[in-house]
Amino acid sequence: MKLLLLGTGTPAPSLRRQSSGYLFDTGSDVIVIDHGPGAHHRLLEAGYKATDVTHLLFTHYHYDHVMDYPRMLLTRWDHGDRGTPTLKVYGPPPLREITERFIGEHGAFALDIAARTQSPASLAVYAARGGQGARPRPAPELHEISPGDAIRGNGWRISVGPARHVQPYLNCQAYRLETDVGCFVYSGDNGGVYEPFIEFARDCDVLIHMNHFLSGTELHEEYRRMTGSHLDVAETAKQTRAKTLVLTHLLPHLDRPGVKERMVAEMAAIYDGRIIVGEDLMAVPLSSNQQTAAD
């Protein structure tokens, strides 16, 4: 079992942190949750290809969580072969509509797909990769899911849970992955101290939680409620009784010298578990006896 942080940043441009993306390699499946701008590049840096991914999930459709979705779809389709399994994609409504707008007959990439399925040059490449006959269009297996639903795989189960963020403008949710080696919860962009999420994440081994900004610097009370501050995250981790808290979705100023150290110290005064400040391409330990790739 391997857990990699592909992108730990925000919509704010950063050379250090790409946008949201997380990879779980169970040994039999490769599960990616969220795929924001730059996350696909990190996937490649980690040694994975689009064709390795079996399941792709989205927590919500802010662009910093979904912009590399068409890249995953088109790369996996274009560079796959007849033996490449159909990609299974899960997310809140309107997943089908969003996918259609990317790769449908009148979608953003319709001309690209038409060229690759009709031009003699592209068909020659398709044949060289093992394709036969007419080239099919990309056709992922789509599943619109909501809190209370579950996804089952070979040795793992993902439960869909609540997250408070920007409803009703976007449907937002969290995921809980349970395996023989541990239980992992990814909050999506859950904000504030939200009791339904806390109950959903209770007693997990690893809690990956958005830690967007420092308490006291919020622009508006609703901003704090929908996004959450570092002290809110510490209180959430305390109440869930998570063994390890991984901080992600970090604004650039949190990486300034001294800021990160102060932030973690203040959080540790509330939450007594292990706190890890996430970094892109970090391999997260599954137990307190393991080290992170950044240690």
C-alpha positions, 0 to 999 in steps of 0.5 A: 500500500502506497500513499503519495501526495501529488499536489499540495497547493492551492489555486495560487500559482506556485513553483513548489506546490502543484494543485490538488492530487492524491494517489493510493496504490493498493497493489492491485489498483491505482486510485487517484483522487482529484487531479488539479493543474500540475498533478498529472506532471507529478504523477509522471515524476512519481513513476506512474503513467495515465494507463496505470490509473484504474480509478479516478475520483473527484471531491468537487469541481473547483479548477484546482481539483479538476483541470488535469482531468482532460489530460488524464482522459486523453493521455490514457486513451491516446497512449493505451492499447486494446488491453488497457482497462476502461478508466472508472471515474467517480464524482458528485453530480454533474460529472457526466455533464462535465465529462461531456463538455471535455470529450463529447462530440461538441466538447472542448477537445472534439476537434482533437478527438476527431483528428485522432480517430479519422486522420490516416496519420493518427490511425497509423499510430493507433495501428502501430500501438496494437489498435485494429479497425475503427478507432473508438472515442474515449469512453470512461466509465462514469459514476455520479456518487453522493455521501452515503455511497460506497465503492468497492475494489480488490482489498479496499473500500471507499465511503463517500462522506460530507464536506462543507465548502461551497455548497450549493454552488458546487457539490462537495464531498470527502472520501474514506479509504479502508484497507487491511493496512489502515484507514485513510480519510481525505477531506477534500476542501472541508471547512471549519469544524464540521461535525458531520465530517468529524463523525465520518472521519472518526478513528482514521489512521491518516487524515489528509486535510486542507490547511488553507490559511492561518487563524485570524487572517480570514477575509470574512467569517463565511470564508473561514466557515467554508475553508477552515484555518489551521486551528480549525484543522487541529480541532477537527483532527483532535475530535476525529482521534486521527493518529496522523494529520497530513496538512495540504492545500497550503497557500504559499505564505505558509512556507515562509521561514518561521511561519510553518514552525509556528503554525505546527506548534500552535496546532500541536497544543490542540492535537496530540497526534503526529502532524506532517506538513505535506509536500508534493511527491511525499510518500505518507507513512502508514504508521508512526513507525515509518518515515515520510519521504521528506524526513 
